Amino acid sequence: MKSYVYHNIPKMSFMHPFFPYGGIGVFKDFFGVSFSIVYVENTGAAWGLFSKYPTLLFCIRSIIVIGLVIYLGFFNKDIRKDMPLVLIITGALGNIIDFIFYKKVIDMFHFNFWGYSYPIFNLADSMITIGIIWLFFRFFKKAKNKNKNKKV
């Protein structure tokens, strides 16, 4: 799908006359939510942060992936932690592969929630986000259980 977007959809432009901004509308105003496939190049991290340092971000992503793989392979004794970390690794690898092939990350999913244009993202970004949220929930649940046990 990413290759199709890269080769067949013009880069998103607010000046483009077609819905939405040159992308392909999947659905429009479904209970106030619209979704389209667009083509946006991102040389930075989430929301374009650090976009002036794409090579540095590539190195940081690679180091993080290598570190997480080593952790999972040799140090992780709690198998329940595997899935969120696997999601993070897989998403980061997707963005690394994008950088290798395109020299940037291709973002394509554009949601509009009741007039708010959500930042455009790709599947790899979703996997990273879900993995991080999963780890946060697990951390807070563990902290809550630890506090309960102290009170007893």
N, C-alpha and C positions, 0 to 999 in steps of 0.2 A: 504494500500500500504506500509506503514512504517513497519508493521509487516512482510510483505513479504520480504522486503529488509533486515530487521534485521535477519530473519531466513534463507534466501536462497541465498543471494549474499555475497561472501567473502569480508572482509574488503579491501578497496582500498589500493593497493600497487603499487608503481612505478616499482617494479620488476615483477609484474604479466604479463604473456605473452599475455593475451587476451585483445581485445579492450574494453574499454580503462581502463587499470589498473585493470582488473577484473570485471568491470561493464558490463552493458547491453547497447550496442549502440542503440540509437533510430534513429538517423540519423547522417551521417558523410559527412562533406564538402558540405553542402547545402549553396551555395554562400559564402563559407569560414567559415561557422558556423557548429559546431558539438555539439551534445547533447547526454548525456548518463545518465543512472541511476546507481549510485554507492552507496557504503556503507561506510560512514565515521562517526566516533564517535567524538563528540565535547563536552568536559566538560566545555568549556568556553562560552563566549558571541560571538558576531560576529567576524569572522576570528580567533576564538580560543583565543581571548583576555581574560585574567584573568583565564586561564584554570586551574591554581593551586588552585583556590578558588571556586569550584563548589557549595559548601553548602552556601557560602556567596552570590553567584549569585542567587541561588534558593530563598534565603530570600529577596534579593533586588527585584527580579522579582515579588515575591508574594506581597510585600509591594506596588510596583508600580501598580499592577493589582487591589489590594484592594482600593488604593487611587483613581484610575481612575473610578472604579465602584461607589465609594461614590460620586465623583464629578459628574458623569453622572446622578446618581439617585437623588441627593439632591441640587446641586449647579448650574448645567448647565441650563441656561435659553435660550440658542441659540441652537435649535434643529439641525441646519445645521452643528454644530461641532460634532454631534454624530457619524457619519459614520467613519471618520478617527480614532476617539478614540475607536470605536468598533473594527475596524481592528487591532489596536495596542493591545487591551485587548485580542482578540481572538488569535492572534499570540503568545503573551506572555503566555497565558494559554496552548497553544499547546506545547510550550517548557517546561513549568512547568510539564505538564503531562508526557512528555518524561523523564524528570529527575526522576519523581516518579517511573515510570515503568522500566526504563533502567539505571538509575543513570548517564545518559548522554543524550545529544540531538543527535538524529540520523539525519544526513544530507545526501541528496541523489541526488540532481540535479546538474549535472556538464555540464557547457557550455564551449566551446572553441571558442572564437571569433578571427578569423584570426590569429591563433597561440598563442593567449593569453588565458591561462587557468583561467577562472573566478572562484573566491572562491566558493566552494561547499556549497549549502544551501538547506533548506527545505521550505515547503509551509508556515509554521508559520513565518519564517524569511521574506518571501515575503510580508506577510500581515503587519508585523511590519514596514517594509521599505516603503510600499505604504502609510500606514497611516501617517508616519512621513513626507514623501514628500508632501502629501496632506496638512498637517498642515502648512508646510513651505510655500507652494504656497499661501495658504489662508492668512497667516500672511503678506507676501510680497504684495499681492494684496490689503489687507486692509491698509497697510502702504502707498502704492502708491496712493490709493484713498484719504487717509487722507491728503497727501501732495498736491494733486490736489485741494481739498476743501480749504486749507489754502491760495493757490495762487489766488483763485477767490474772 
